[in-house]
Amino acid sequence: MRHVSSKLQGWLYNYNTFMKGLLETGFKQTPTNTREGLANLTMLLVTDRTEISLVQDDLVNAPDYAIPVRIYHPTPDASIPVLIYYHGGGHMAGSVAVYDPICRKIAHASEHIVVSVDYRLAPECPYPLGVKDAYNVVKNIWATLDGRDLKYQRHLSIAGDSAGGALCATVAHISQHDERIDIRRQALIYPSLDYTLTSDSIGENAEGYLLQKEKIIWYFDNYFQKGENRKSASPLYMEFTNQLPETLVITAEFCPLRNEGIAYVEKVKSTGLYVEHLHFDNMIHAFLNLENLVKDECETVYRRIGKFLNLK
């Protein structure tokens, strides 16, 4: 039998009851309240703030847009590898500010310089602008770090959760044949990899587990505004070669995106590349943003990402 963790059951009941009441009073989803919701949720439930020695905001320059980033250097006197992080939020919400506590923990656990990316969001900036920002940060990050006179090793990995996982995987696939870019590893946390929404877990976990199928559809309709081919935009259906980075995929049993993450693992395996799969059989989507409720599970995620990124 499948059972959501007892740590989450009471919170989910209260959350679902609250949302039902809102809808009955005429609540309508908008970009503004979606952004407020993710920000408030994370602020209330990720309250342990890890101290990082150096935190700086900067810009990564690209031809048509300078992308804001926040840089976390846990050991400023040492040259360490670099990890670019793309936050979640359905391509519509999230920011470097919202994800500040999460990126601090990743920097500490991984002993990497973490560069958190404030890519542009829909509906104001629909597909493919977020992808362009994500890719331009990978291409141009070294100039930004040099401009800060930061010590680093020119070893690059990427990571992201949910929609940020989609951007992460998309960047990895685009970069396969770009000789200017060398991405060592990617870590995908309950990633969105199939914009066609055809996996069985989409229906199986459609309601009651924080991320609803109806809301995913709304996200994607705001993201794709010009009739784009959503299958070709999905990392799960892109080209898989042995030029992809070594990969870690983290999935959750009660996440609608679960099966596309599992399918992605199998496709990476088929190339002969090293791949790890960490599955939580009683967790829901976005549980990193619920840390105070599931501290042990979050600590496991950070520890496994750190271990994976530092494989020799």
Secondary structure, DSSP 8 states (H G I E B T S, - for coil): -----HHHHHHHHHHHHHHHHHHHTT----HHHHHHHHHHHHHHH-------SEEEEEEE--SS--EEEEEEES-TTS-EEEEEEE--STTTS--TTTTHHHHHHHHHHHTSEEEEE----TTTS-TTHHHHHHHHHHHHHHHHHHHTT--EEEEEEEEEETHHHHHHHHHHHHGGG-TT--EEEEEEES----TT--SHHHHHTSSSSSS-HHHHHHHHHHH--S---TTTT-GGGS---TTS-EEEEEEEEE-TTHHHHHHHHHHHHHTT--EEEEEEEEEETTGGGGGGG-HHHHHHHHHHHHHHHT--
